């Protein structure tokens, strides 16, 4: 089953910006944390970016390198 979507999210980030990414797979605002992990023992992955960039965040919820896409979605179709 594909998670939030069947391809990565392209996200523009700025140097110094901090984001919390869902790791529990329950967020309704994927790939970002919305607090749905509470009570699961799983915490979000919080990242402060060190440069302006565009990242590819996992949309299928199966990447082994979350929150980043590792291409796993291609094998789930």
Buried (B, 14 or more C-beta within 10 A) or exposed (E): EEBBBEBBBEBEBEEEEEBBBBBBBBBEEBBBBEEBBEEEEBEBBEBEBEEEEEBBBBBBBBBEEBBBBBEBBEEEE
